Amino acid sequence: MARRSPLMLVAMAWLVLASGAEAEYSYSGSLKNLSVGSRSLIDDNPYFSNLTRLRIEPRYRYEDWVVDAAYDLELVAGSFLDSPEFALLRDAPDPRYWDLQGDVHESGDVLARHQLYRGTIQWRSPVGDFRFGRQQVNWSTALIWNPMDILNPVSPLQLEPDERIGVDALLWDRAWGATGRISAVHAPQHRDQIASTAARAKRFVAGVDAGVMMGEFSNVTKAGVSGSGSVAGTGWRTELVWSKPDAGGSYWQGVADLNWAFRTGLNLAVEYFYNGQPVSPGTTGLANLVSARPLYAGRHYAGLLVWQDINPFWQYRVAAIRNADDASWVLYPRSTWILPLSQEIYFTAGAQWFGGDQDSEYGRLEPLGLMEIQWFF
């Protein structure tokens, strides 16, 4: 059973204390509508999903204290609510520690729910910054695959690339010289055996932005190194992570990336991903719906990422992925237009196409299309 957090009560009490003239308050928000259409992998029936999300993001600052929050109210409608995939999602355990999310209303064709997407209290102390609450802790540097992103992992096929489920944790972070940082994090769980505790050090040395990480992540001991830099106009990034589960043998995951930024505004990146823990190809499609971290059926992957701002009102992003072991592939284009209105409104259209044999990782998946409108205020 998830536990309810005292975070919101503490934050509200602090805001009352900080409501004097020296306190600073600001807020922002967004309204998003995301429509997705595809076909069920289980019963082969087509489905449609429409998500409307109102996000409110207040911020309070008082001396060395900062309170940040992002509260979501969502309305989901469409035939996806009757699909087997949605039933799997409903039964999946929530990896977050505190119960700061839930359903408000549910009927046969509509679901209303809410959550604290982000909510932190930060203290800037003489010995570093302490941040407590639901937050993103991303230690990765690569662009498509992110083995160093242990606490907030994201799949390359995620429909909302900028959305990451938060982790309930205490993070300590401080500067290390002029170009480095040292961080430590503890993310509790309902059983101490699957809690996460880790540290990372990062510093710019001899033209390389180098980092090292180690810790215990939900019954898995991990140690990793990362680096990024530039040579003769070519950028490079790399990550290498060793993992040893409490039950099972150790394995490696790694990424090597080359990237270029051209004068025309075109950006290009190619990545190689090695996955030392492949799973059965028949399980990845549905398992990734409910897994807390991405699962991969192959050991060797190649990826291409292209993105460009055509003009101030039009930008696009195209990702192509190939599983080198079974020759299956993904093509994932997204294009965004900023509407020429007084309000900041973005319109995005995208699709995912898959190819390969029916028993391959990506060949068994169904194509999907998406449309998104987002208004910032």
BALO-479383 format. One line per field, with one value per residue (C-alpha): residue number from 1; x, y, z. Coordinates in pm, 1 decimal, padded with zeros to 6 digits. Layout:
N
k NUM	...;
X X	...;
Y Y	...;
Z Z	...;
END
This chain:
377
k 1	2	3	4	5	6	7	8	9	10	11	12	13	14	15	16	17	18	19	20	21	22	23	24	25	26	27	28	29	30	31	32	33	34	35	36	37	38	39	40	41	42	43	44	45	46	47	48	49	50	51	52	53	54	55	56	57	58	59	60	61	62	63	64	65	66	67	68	69	70	71	72	73	74	75	76	77	78	79	80	81	82	83	84	85	86	87	88	89	90	91	92	93	94	95	96	97	98	99	100	101	102	103	104	105	106	107	108	109	110	111	112	113	114	115	116	117	118	119	120	121	122	123	124	125	126	127	128	129	130	131	132	133	134	135	136	137	138	139	140	141	142	143	144	145	146	147	148	149	150	151	152	153	154	155	156	157	158	159	160	161	162	163	164	165	166	167	168	169	170	171	172	173	174	175	176	177	178	179	180	181	182	183	184	185	186	187	188	189	190	191	192	193	194	195	196	197	198	199	200	201	202	203	204	205	206	207	208	209	210	211	212	213	214	215	216	217	218	219	220	221	222	223	224	225	226	227	228	229	230	231	232	233	234	235	236	237	238	239	240	241	242	243	244	245	246	247	248	249	250	251	252	253	254	255	256	257	258	259	260	261	262	263	264	265	266	267	268	269	270	271	272	273	274	275	276	277	278	279	280	281	282	283	284	285	286	287	288	289	290	291	292	293	294	295	296	297	298	299	300	301	302	303	304	305	306	307	308	309	310	311	312	313	314	315	316	317	318	319	320	321	322	323	324	325	326	327	328	329	330	331	332	333	334	335	336	337	338	339	340	341	342	343	344	345	346	347	348	349	350	351	352	353	354	355	356	357	358	359	360	361	362	363	364	365	366	367	368	369	370	371	372	373	374	375	376	377;
X 00000.0	00144.4	00199.1	00065.8	00340.6	00365.3	00529.3	00224.5	00144.4	00502.6	00505.0	00176.7	00296.4	00617.4	00432.3	00225.0	00541.9	00698.9	00403.5	00562.6	00701.7	01034.1	00873.7	00858.7	00574.1	00530.3	00335.4	00304.3	00108.7	-00004.5	-00306.2	-00235.9	-00453.5	-00291.5	-00475.3	-00333.1	-00466.0	-00335.2	-00433.8	-00423.0	-00140.3	-00364.2	-00700.9	-00606.9	-00892.6	-00827.7	-00835.4	-00833.6	-00718.7	-00768.4	-00584.1	-00647.5	-00404.9	-00412.8	-00079.9	-00033.7	00322.9	00352.6	00687.3	00759.7	01099.4	01195.4	01558.5	01743.0	01425.4	01239.5	00915.3	00831.9	00527.5	00357.2	00002.3	-00183.1	-00553.0	-00617.1	-00919.5	-00883.0	-01150.4	-01180.5	-01193.5	-00846.1	-01019.9	-01177.2	-00855.6	-00651.6	-00352.5	-00536.3	-00632.4	-00264.2	-00178.7	-00446.5	-00308.6	00057.2	00216.4	00310.2	00687.9	00658.0	00684.1	00409.5	00043.8	00015.7	-00191.3	-00523.6	-00854.1	-01114.3	-01392.8	-01430.5	-01714.4	-01730.7	-01593.1	-01409.4	-01150.2	-01056.9	-00739.3	-00489.8	-00131.3	00150.3	00382.3	00658.5	00672.8	00995.7	01129.1	01483.9	01725.1	02038.8	02272.2	02643.1	02727.6	02519.9	02164.2	01914.9	01601.8	01328.0	01018.4	00899.3	01161.6	01360.9	01713.2	01877.1	02247.5	02252.0	02423.8	02322.9	02033.9	01844.5	01939.9	02025.3	02175.6	02299.9	01944.5	01873.4	01595.2	01395.1	01445.4	01261.1	01203.1	01312.3	00953.9	00786.1	00499.0	00579.2	00961.0	00979.7	00755.4	00931.5	00772.0	00909.1	01102.4	01028.0	01371.7	01613.0	01887.6	02204.3	02404.5	02696.2	02959.5	03299.3	03539.8	03450.5	03339.9	03220.1	02937.1	02893.0	02549.0	02399.6	02042.3	01824.1	01489.8	01294.7	01063.9	00811.8	01069.5	01418.6	01567.8	01447.7	01529.2	01788.5	02095.1	02363.6	02622.8	02771.7	03072.7	03108.0	03384.3	03526.1	03880.5	04114.1	03828.5	03608.3	03295.3	03352.1	03131.4	03129.6	02829.3	02776.0	02503.6	02230.3	01916.5	01623.8	01818.1	02074.1	02426.1	02536.3	02852.9	02893.8	03108.2	03011.5	03189.2	03121.8	03327.1	03407.1	03686.8	03726.7	03365.1	03227.6	03061.8	03074.5	02900.7	02945.2	02801.8	02899.7	02713.7	02784.5	02493.2	02481.5	02135.2	02108.9	01967.1	02135.4	02455.7	02609.4	02572.0	02680.2	02494.9	02667.4	02610.9	02847.1	02726.6	02860.5	02675.9	02704.1	02546.8	02549.6	02526.6	02189.4	02046.8	02039.5	02145.3	02243.9	02336.7	02416.6	02424.1	02523.5	02362.3	02481.7	02234.7	02378.0	02041.6	01808.0	01458.6	01229.7	01111.5	00756.2	00743.3	00882.9	00576.1	00339.9	00602.5	00719.0	00368.2	00401.5	00777.5	00945.5	01234.6	01265.9	01319.2	01505.1	01506.2	01837.5	02198.0	02304.2	02113.6	02184.4	02002.8	01979.9	01838.3	01779.4	01627.0	01608.1	01433.5	01325.6	01217.3	01093.1	00753.3	00843.9	01068.2	01094.1	01255.0	01305.1	01435.5	01520.5	01615.9	01731.6	01770.4	02081.4	02010.7	01671.8	01676.0	01355.3	01326.3	01135.9	01078.2	00947.1	00899.5	00750.6	00688.7	00590.0	00443.7	00419.0	00095.7	00136.9	-00100.2	-00066.5	-00076.8	00204.9	00036.6	00218.9	00072.1	00255.5	00188.3	00381.4	00373.9	00554.5	00610.7	00759.7	00914.1	01057.4	00944.7	00636.9	00848.4	01096.2	01104.5	00961.9	00800.9	00520.3	00422.2	00135.1	00182.6	00033.5	-00036.0	-00051.9	-00163.7	-00089.9	-00189.7	-00028.6	-00098.8	00141.5	00035.5;
Y 00000.0	00341.9	00588.3	00939.0	01196.8	01485.3	01680.3	01887.6	01971.4	02076.2	02284.4	02456.8	02534.5	02678.7	02891.5	03040.3	03127.6	03266.0	03476.5	03804.1	04074.0	03894.7	03586.2	03554.6	03375.6	03285.3	03031.4	02890.1	02612.7	02437.5	02272.8	01974.7	01754.5	01435.5	01201.3	00859.6	00589.8	00235.9	-00131.3	-00367.9	-00620.8	-00862.2	-00872.0	-00681.0	-00432.3	-00067.1	00185.9	00561.6	00755.7	01123.5	01274.6	01627.5	01745.5	02067.2	02128.5	02403.2	02486.5	02723.5	02828.8	02993.8	03131.3	03257.2	03333.2	02999.9	02794.1	02710.5	02516.4	02388.1	02190.3	02063.0	01939.1	01753.2	01707.3	01467.3	01350.4	01034.2	00925.6	00689.5	00320.2	00269.3	00250.2	-00079.2	-00226.3	-00507.4	-00272.1	-00030.0	-00318.8	-00406.1	-00044.7	-00027.9	-00338.8	-00234.3	-00129.5	00237.0	00263.8	00590.5	00580.0	00821.7	00804.8	01146.1	01031.0	00861.3	00848.1	01118.9	00966.9	00666.8	00557.3	00332.2	00586.1	00847.4	00854.8	01159.4	01139.2	01364.8	01351.6	01554.4	01527.0	01719.1	01853.9	01949.1	02155.9	02278.3	02426.9	02597.2	02541.8	02621.5	02253.9	02210.7	02200.0	01959.9	01877.7	01661.3	01531.6	01406.9	01503.6	01406.0	01275.7	01226.9	01145.3	01051.7	01228.3	01025.2	01116.2	00797.0	00534.0	00630.2	00350.0	00607.9	00735.1	00494.1	00661.3	00825.4	00592.8	00665.4	00458.1	00589.8	00515.9	00725.8	00928.3	01229.6	01246.5	01524.3	01348.5	01138.1	00974.1	01133.8	00959.9	01032.5	01099.4	01315.5	01460.4	01636.9	01826.1	02068.5	02226.5	02058.6	02327.9	02553.1	02279.7	01986.1	01862.4	01590.7	01438.4	01178.0	01048.1	00820.9	00700.0	00497.1	00207.9	00018.3	-00254.3	-00136.6	-00409.8	-00238.0	00121.5	00311.3	00490.9	00621.9	00891.3	01058.3	01282.8	01485.1	01720.0	01879.9	01747.1	01796.5	01880.9	01593.5	01624.7	01304.4	01140.7	00834.3	00682.2	00395.0	00273.4	00026.8	00055.6	-00168.8	-00490.3	-00413.0	-00286.7	-00051.5	00133.7	00349.8	00603.8	00868.0	01120.5	01380.6	01624.3	01748.2	01675.2	01859.8	01971.6	01628.8	01586.7	01256.3	01104.4	00771.1	00580.6	00242.8	00081.0	-00247.4	-00407.1	-00695.1	-00802.1	-00965.1	-01267.9	-01340.1	-01270.3	-00934.9	-00760.0	-00444.2	-00172.6	00096.5	00375.5	00544.3	00858.3	01087.9	01412.0	01712.9	02060.2	02225.2	02594.9	02539.0	02448.1	02076.7	01848.2	01486.8	01211.7	00843.1	00603.3	00245.8	00075.7	-00249.1	-00427.3	-00710.7	-00824.6	-00907.2	-01040.7	-01249.0	-01057.4	-01168.6	-00989.7	-00643.1	-00488.0	-00542.5	-00557.4	-00205.3	-00081.9	-00183.1	-00200.2	00070.1	00073.5	00003.0	-00357.8	-00463.7	-00794.7	-00749.0	-00693.7	-00458.2	-00150.4	00138.0	00468.5	00784.8	01111.2	01420.1	01745.4	02100.1	02430.9	02511.7	02859.5	03015.8	02851.2	02501.2	02228.5	01856.8	01550.7	01209.9	00900.9	00575.0	00261.4	-00079.2	-00396.7	-00544.0	-00892.4	-00951.2	-00670.0	-00511.1	-00133.2	00176.5	00510.0	00782.4	01130.8	01426.0	01774.7	02077.1	02407.0	02713.6	02882.3	03254.0	03372.4	03599.3	03291.1	03033.1	02734.6	02433.8	02181.0	01848.0	01557.6	01232.3	00862.3	00539.7	00279.6	-00061.5	-00323.3	-00673.8	-01032.7	-01107.3	-01277.7	-00987.2	-00717.0	-00429.4	-00621.5	-00743.4	-00388.4	-00195.4	00149.2	00445.5	00810.7	01101.5	01463.2	01704.6	02063.3	02237.3	02585.5	02744.0	03018.9;
Z 00000.0	-00096.3	00184.3	00190.1	00215.1	00462.8	00180.4	00089.3	00452.4	00514.4	00197.7	00283.3	00635.6	00501.9	00248.6	00528.4	00717.5	00402.6	00295.3	00405.7	00184.0	00132.5	-00019.8	-00399.4	-00571.6	-00938.2	-01133.3	-01481.1	-01641.7	-01954.0	-02109.9	-02335.4	-02552.9	-02682.1	-02921.6	-03009.9	-03240.6	-03287.6	-03264.3	-02967.5	-02959.2	-02767.2	-02945.2	-03264.9	-03218.8	-03309.9	-03028.6	-02981.7	-02677.1	-02598.6	-02301.9	-02177.4	-01908.2	-01707.6	-01531.6	-01272.9	-01164.5	-00867.5	-00716.9	-00384.4	-00287.2	00056.8	00134.8	00089.4	00051.0	-00270.6	-00304.2	-00654.1	-00759.9	-01073.4	-01022.5	-01298.7	-01353.7	-01642.9	-01837.6	-02050.3	-02298.7	-02592.4	-02671.1	-02521.0	-02182.7	-02296.9	-02435.9	-02276.0	-02268.7	-02041.2	-01810.8	-01778.3	-01698.4	-01429.0	-01255.7	-01275.1	-00944.5	-00912.5	-00857.3	-00664.4	-00285.5	-00184.4	-00278.5	-00443.7	-00741.2	-00799.5	-00984.4	-00931.7	-01142.9	-01371.1	-01596.8	-01899.1	-02144.7	-01937.9	-01660.7	-01452.1	-01245.0	-01073.0	-00952.0	-00807.3	-01107.9	-00929.6	-00575.7	-00397.9	-00112.3	-00170.7	00083.2	-00042.7	00250.0	00297.7	00238.0	-00077.1	-00203.9	-00045.3	-00247.0	-00099.7	-00274.3	-00612.8	-00867.4	-01173.8	-01113.3	-01453.3	-01467.1	-01835.7	-02125.2	-02432.2	-02662.9	-02754.4	-02495.7	-02138.1	-01925.3	-01670.1	-01621.1	-01337.2	-01137.7	-01420.5	-01720.9	-02043.4	-02356.1	-02698.9	-02812.9	-02545.1	-02691.6	-02472.8	-02479.9	-02219.7	-01965.6	-01701.4	-01402.3	-01086.3	-00811.4	-00444.6	-00303.0	-00107.1	-00326.8	-00210.2	-00470.5	-00449.9	-00669.9	-00700.3	-00805.8	-01096.9	-01340.3	-01134.4	-00914.1	-00654.8	-00591.7	-00363.4	-00362.8	-00152.8	-00288.2	-00028.7	-00103.9	00104.4	00155.0	00244.8	00028.4	-00290.1	-00195.2	-00400.1	-00267.9	-00499.3	-00560.7	-00865.9	-00925.7	-01245.6	-01360.0	-01673.9	-01715.5	-02014.5	-02248.9	-02133.2	-01922.8	-01722.7	-01462.3	-01239.1	-01061.3	-00818.9	-00590.6	-00509.6	-00722.8	-00625.1	-00557.6	-00828.8	-00761.2	-01035.9	-01129.1	-01434.8	-01613.7	-01867.8	-02082.0	-02347.8	-02548.1	-02897.1	-03144.0	-03476.7	-03485.5	-03394.6	-03059.1	-02875.1	-02574.3	-02405.9	-02109.9	-01968.1	-01678.3	-01495.6	-01311.1	-01062.1	-00943.8	-00602.8	-00784.3	-01116.2	-01300.5	-01382.6	-01717.5	-01902.0	-02090.4	-02291.8	-02541.9	-02787.7	-02965.3	-03236.7	-03310.5	-03536.2	-03541.6	-03885.5	-03969.3	-04133.0	-03791.6	-03871.2	-03585.2	-03642.8	-03396.8	-03443.4	-03149.8	-03081.3	-02782.3	-02625.8	-02398.8	-02192.5	-02054.6	-02346.3	-02282.1	-02500.4	-02812.5	-02744.8	-02409.1	-02479.0	-02640.8	-02348.3	-02072.9	-02153.8	-02072.9	-01709.4	-01650.0	-01443.3	-01691.4	-02065.4	-02172.3	-02488.3	-02675.5	-02857.1	-02761.9	-03041.1	-03158.7	-03393.0	-03375.6	-03582.9	-03448.5	-03665.0	-03543.7	-03674.4	-03623.4	-03978.1	-03868.8	-03542.7	-03598.6	-03721.7	-03584.6	-03645.1	-03487.0	-03648.4	-03467.4	-03643.2	-03448.6	-03570.4	-03369.5	-03532.5	-03394.3	-03559.6	-03821.8	-03691.8	-03698.9	-03582.9	-03756.3	-03526.8	-03682.0	-03491.5	-03626.7	-03417.3	-03529.2	-03306.0	-03399.0	-03485.4	-03212.3	-02913.1	-02687.8	-02685.5	-02855.6	-02999.9	-03244.9	-03288.9	-03523.8	-03521.6	-03599.2	-03523.3	-03794.4	-03729.6	-03953.9	-03935.6	-03902.5	-03694.6	-03429.8	-03405.4	-03138.0	-03341.7	-03628.6	-03398.9	-03296.2	-03454.2	-03612.9	-03431.6	-03496.9	-03257.6	-03253.1	-02970.6	-02892.2	-02596.6	-02463.0	-02213.4	-01976.1;
END
